[in-house]
Amino acid sequence: MNPPPSRRRATPPSWSTYRQSIGDRSELFAGIADAWSPARALYLGSYLDASPSTAIASVIYVDLNRRAARYFADEERVAAELKGHLHRISSPEVRFVHADYTKPLPVPEASFDLVISLYAGPVWGQCDQYFAPRGLFLANASHGDASLAALDPRLELVAAVHSRDGRFRIDRDQLDSYLIPKKPADADPALIRSRGRGIAYTRSAFAYLFRYAPAG
């Protein structure tokens, strides 16, 4: 006899369940891996999105959410969910840090080829120390993250990411047509942070990929 619905054990949250609401971003990270070959990534505000580990050999996920902490603590389950989605890697290294990314993290500085911020921001301005030389920063417009990054001269736009019907396309052409504000006066870091949202652009994308190259 089946237990009544109220007594049935709910399926614990995981990447599999999370994909049902956000889609599978594995194709995005496969494209980034093919084009730039990042070996180590730092995913700030990851929640349950384990998709970077399908294509990047070593990923550290950071989030304050307890569900995310419980999920990533179950190493066997994470490995099982990644199996069948792996792109050119066989045994990804997955680590989770239950922490606030706005404070110093117990991770090595100047060592990540890719720092990820998708719907977590604003991350930019709080993660500079983690980039390896010429590391990449993937961000979208949520909380103004990509808009803040676009205004920092230490960052160079190297690609725009488009998403449609669950598929991803990485555009590396005509990059000067992106990140042009509809209202130039909105391109002010203080204003972006106070509003907590990104700038409206004449040509938009799901996310943007920058290369971090500070002077000197």
Summary of the structure (lengths in Angstrom):
residues: 216
radius of gyration: 17.9
end to end distance: 70.0
largest distance: 70.0
contacts: 648
relative contact order: 0.15
helix: 31%
strand: 25%
